Amino acid sequence: MQGLFFEQDTGVRLVIRGIVMLIGFWTAWRAGRAAAEGWSNYPLVIAYTVLLAAAMQFLHHALFDGPVLSAFYYSIDFVLLLIFATAGYRYRRTNQMVNNYYWLYEKTSAFSWKEKH
């Protein structure tokens, strides 16, 4: 299909890469929120991120002909996804603690809370 709509596929590939990245980051955010929703501990967020990074590694291979197994690219995917998953986890956990235990805690930022005095 190359040449049908565009002269080169580099622009299209960049758009698709951007969409795949956004989907991956959004999925990581939602995975972190899901772990917090179930009142699970943080290691579950790490487990979800390990699986999601493997799925992203497969998408890189399937869509962009990247390496099948690459520790370097897997670790980059893992770290970036873990940042978003941790942010989603902390954001949801902060809201849970502040809303469910409003007499004990107050929000200090979007990702943290403190005890009321």
C-alpha positions in Angstrom: 0.0 0.0 0.0 3.1 2.2 0.1 2.8 4.9 -2.5 -1.0 4.7 -2.7 -1.6 7.6 -0.3 1.9 8.8 0.5 5.2 9.1 -1.2 7.1 7.6 1.7 5.9 5.7 4.7 8.1 7.4 7.2 5.5 10.0 8.2 2.8 7.3 8.5 5.2 5.1 10.5 5.9 8.0 12.9 2.1 8.6 13.4 1.6 4.9 14.0 4.5 4.8 16.5 3.0 7.7 18.3 -0.4 6.1 18.5 1.2 2.8 19.8 3.2 4.8 22.4 0.1 6.6 23.6 -1.9 3.4 23.8 1.0 1.8 25.8 1.2 4.7 28.2 -2.5 4.9 28.6 -2.7 1.1 29.3 0.1 1.4 31.9 -1.7 4.3 33.6 -4.9 2.2 33.7 -3.0 -0.9 35.0 -1.6 1.2 37.8 -5.1 2.5 38.6 -6.5 -1.0 38.5 -4.0 -2.3 41.0 -4.9 0.6 43.3 -8.6 0.1 42.8 -8.3 -3.5 44.2 -6.2 -2.2 47.1 -3.3 -4.3 45.9 0.3 -3.6 46.8 2.8 -2.0 44.5 4.5 -5.2 43.4 1.4 -6.0 41.4 2.0 -2.8 39.4 5.5 -4.1 38.6 4.1 -7.4 37.5 1.6 -5.7 35.3 4.3 -3.6 33.8 6.5 -6.6 33.1 3.7 -8.1 31.1 2.8 -4.9 29.3 6.4 -4.3 28.4 6.5 -7.7 26.8 3.4 -6.9 24.8 4.9 -3.6 23.7 8.0 -5.4 22.6 5.9 -7.7 20.5 4.1 -4.7 18.9 7.4 -3.1 18.1 8.4 -6.3 16.3 5.1 -7.0 14.6 4.4 -3.4 13.4 7.9 -1.9 12.8 10.1 -5.0 12.3 12.0 -4.4 15.4 14.0 -7.1 17.2 12.0 -9.9 18.7 13.9 -10.1 22.0 16.1 -7.2 22.9 17.0 -6.6 26.6 17.9 -3.0 25.8 14.6 -2.0 24.2 12.6 -4.1 26.7 14.3 -2.2 29.5 13.5 1.1 27.9 9.8 0.1 27.4 9.7 -1.3 31.0 11.1 1.9 32.6 8.8 4.2 30.6 5.7 2.1 31.2 6.6 1.8 34.9 6.7 5.6 35.2 3.1 5.8 33.9 1.9 2.8 35.8 3.3 4.2 39.1 1.8 7.6 38.4 -1.6 6.0 37.8 -1.2 3.9 41.0 -0.2 6.8 43.1 -2.9 9.1 41.7 -5.7 6.6 42.4 -4.3 5.6 45.8 -4.1 9.2 46.9 -7.7 9.8 46.0 -8.7 6.6 47.8 -6.9 7.5 51.0 -8.2 11.1 51.0 -11.8 10.2 50.1 -12.2 7.1 52.2 -10.3 8.2 55.2 -11.1 12.0 55.0 -10.8 12.3 58.8 -7.3 10.9 58.8 -5.6 12.2 55.7 -5.4 15.3 53.5 -4.0 15.6 50.0 -0.7 17.3 49.6 -0.4 16.8 45.8 -2.0 14.7 43.1 0.3 11.8 44.1 0.7 12.1 47.9 -1.2 12.6 51.2 -0.4 13.4 54.8 -2.0 12.9 58.2 -4.2 15.6 59.5 -3.3 17.2 62.7 
